[in-house]
Amino acid sequence: MLNLVTSRQFHKDIKRIKKQGKKTEKLKEIISLLANEIALPIGKRDHKLTGIYNHH
């Protein structure tokens, strides 16, 4: 299991998301998978960017 180090900005972002009434269960699940070094589901993996972002 990887040791997670979160920044102050991350905590602020999570607080803002919760304040907006959004759910954080999916985010927690993804972070848990990454921390346990488990492969992400196909829909959550990196993918090629398209359009004006394809150069990044």
N, C-alpha and C positions, 0 to 999 in steps of 0.2 A: 504494500500500500504506500502510495506517495504521500509525503507530508505537504499539506496545503498551506500556502502563505497568502493571506488576502491583504489587499491594500485598503487604506482608508476610503479611497474612491469607490472600491467595490462595495464596501458597507453602505456608503451613501447611495449608490445605485440601487441596492437591494431595498433600502429603506424607502426610496422614491417609488420603486415598483410596487411595494406593498401598500404605500399610501394611495396609489392610483387604483387600488382594488384588484390588481392583477394577481393571479395565482403563481406561486413559485415552486410548485411540486415538480414540474418538468425540469426546471433549472437544477433543482436539488438532485434529481435522478441522473441527469447528465454529468454533473460535477462528481457524483458518487462513482459513476462508471469510469470516469477519467482518473479519479484518485485510486481506484482499485485496478487500474491498467487493463480494463475490459474494453474490447472493441465496441465502438458505437454502432447503433442500428444504422442500416443503410440510409435512411432518410435524414440522419443527423451528421453524416460524414462530410468531409471537405469535398467540394465540387468545383468544376471550372466556372469561372465568372463569365458572364456574357454582356453584350452591349458595351457601354462606355467604360465598364470596369474590367474588361478582359485583359488589360495590360498590367494588372496588379498581381 
